[in-house]
Amino acid sequence: MVELPFSLIVITHNEAANIAACLDSVPFAAEKLVVDSGSDDDTVAIAQAHGARVVHQDWLGFGPQRNAAAAHSRHDWILFLDADESLTPQLSAELRERLPELLSSQAAVAILRRRTSYMGAPMRWYRPMRGERLARLYHRGRARWTDARVHESLRWDGESVDFKAPFDHAHNPTLAHKHLKVLRYAELKCLDWNDKNRPVRMWQTPLVYLSAFLRDYVMRLAILDGWRGLIVSHVAAAYAVYKRIRYYEMRRNPASIEQARTVLRRHGLDR
């Protein structure tokens, strides 16, 4: 297969179960780069066996880690995938057809569509999991990730191009996996808020749950996905509330930051 001059980059930590499928889904990338933050499973060995160059980078937070990873790329055009994501055959074919023109253009980014499996099956109606639009393919001289510890996003100057075919997101295998991730992501978000001295506003908490639940369940059509739609809406709303409760605790009891960091590290949820 003809290789195209761009880099696939994946940031990893203990992704032995996922990394092979992710890397193998992009056989036409001239470079496959895995930036690992200290895995103690077989992630590094598997990545190397599947054609990736592996670089170690201590964990910096999601946004800074992506920017640091981009600096290691041998090409200016970069496709970022998470380890639990992979290209579909349809998107692979579309990329091979359209990438030569894109790579020689002055565009800054390409917008890809992600479809997500939840509780073992694809969501059929819930908009964030049916065709979420994400900027994942970009020119590193024209775009940069925000420095957020979590929920980072790409910022760019210039034109964007849309691709139609989706890529797949395996998401969390179980709700137990999801809630562990919620603990980690909420902690990171609250630390960002704490750095910015954001007001607490606990009075908003009941409204936050209601508005977040109705947004997902009704406006984003989760209601049409049956019980899984109800569950995904509740989990999203509960996450929105938990962040605010945890941030209130941080501000009221600053010692809880280090106490939480200790217990999260003990369970592999912080680095």
Secondary structure, 3 states (H helix, E strand, C coil): CCCEEEEEEEEECCCCCCHHHHHHCCCCEEEEEEEECCCCCCHHHHHHHCCCEEEECCCCCHHHHHHHHHHCCCCCEEEECCCCEEECHHHHHHHHHHHHHHHCCCCCEEEEEEEEEECCEECCCCHHHHCEEEEEEEECCCEEECCCCCCCCEEECCCEEEEEEEEEECCCCCHHHHHHHHHHHHHHHHHHHHHCCCCCCHHHHHHHHHHHHHHHHHHCCHHHHHHHHHHHHHHHHHHHHHHHHHHHHHHHCCHHHHHHHHHHHHCCCCC
